[in-house]
Amino acid sequence: MNKLIILLVLIAIMIVGGGLTSQLAAQGGFQLPVLRQTDNPDASALEMTPWKAEQLFLVIMFILFSPLPPGIIPMAIGITALMWFLDWQVKVSKKTAAASSSSAITPTNDNKPAKAE
């Protein structure tokens, strides 16, 4: 019952919010927060000139393929190699544990300390 009440309250909040948004849009007071102040592509952050496109391409390639710490692909390769190595070590230790438990010597009571004479 509580879940149904919560669901109905959320639906009512969404309906009220949609109604308020449509009223703002109908009155013309609803604008997206993007203002165009100039038509010069050198001054705009939204339009690309050839040199801006080249610089963006170089930055993206540096971030993706740099061998330095910001390189995403070399970092992914390194993490993959580390996880493979750790998984391999876990498999080796499980095999070693299974082999040692199957060939374990059963203890006997022959291990009494020797009497000093």
N, C-alpha and C positions, 0 to 999 in steps of 0.2 A: 504494500500500500504506500509506503514511504517513497519507493522508487517511482511510482506513478505520479505522486504529487510533485516530486522534483522534476520529472519530465515535463509535466504540464506547466510548471513555473518557468522552466527554460524556454519552452515553446512560446509562452506568453511574452517573455522578455524579447525574444527574437522578432515576434510580430510587431511589438511596440517599436523596437529599434528600426525595423524596416519601414514602418509608417512614418516615423520621424525623418528618416533619410529621404523618403519620397517627397515629403513636404518641403524639405530644404532644397531638393533638386527642382521642384516645381516653382519655387520662389526665385530661383536664380542665385541663391546664396551659397550653393554647394559648388565648390571649385576644387579641383585636384591641386595638390601643393606643388605644382610645376609651373613656373612662370618663365616665359621667354622674354629676355631683355634685349637680345641682339640677334641680328641675322648673320653676323660675321662668324664663319666657322672657326677662326683662330681664337675667338673669345668664348666659344660655346663648349660646354662639357658634353653635350649630347650629339654633336656632329663631328665627324672625323675628317681631318685633312690627311693627306698621304703620310706626312711625317709622324702625325699622332698615331695613325694605324700601325706604322712600323715600330714605334716605341712600345705600343701596347703588345704587339706580337712578341717583341724581344723580352719584355717583362714576363709575359705568360710562359714563354719557353724557358726563361731562367728559373722561374718558380717550379715548373714541372721537371726539368731535366738537369738542374744544377747538381754537381756532385757535392756541393757544400750542404750544410744542414737544411736550407729551405727546399731542397729538391724532393718533390713528392714521390716521383717514380723510383729514384735510388733508395729512398727511405723505405718504400714498400718492398723493394727487392731485399733489402737488408733484414727487415722484419720477417719476411717470408723465409729467408735462409735460417734465421735464428730459430723460428718456430719449427722448421723441419729438423734442425739439429737437436733441439730439445725433445721433440717427439721421438726421434731415433734413439736418444739416450733412454727415454722411458721404456721403449720396446726392448732395448738391450737389458735393462735392469729387470723387467718382468720376466724375460727368458732366463736370466741368471737366477732369479728367485724361484722360478718353477723348477729349474734343473736342480737346484740345491735342496728343495723340499722333497723332490721325488727320490733323491739319492741320499737322504738323511739317514744317519746311523741311529738305530734305536739304542737308547741308553740302557746299560745294565748296572747291576750293583757291584761290579768287580772293581770299582774305583775306590776301594777303601784305603785309607792312609796306612802306610807301612809302620809297623811297630818298631820302636827303637829298642835295640838289644843291648 
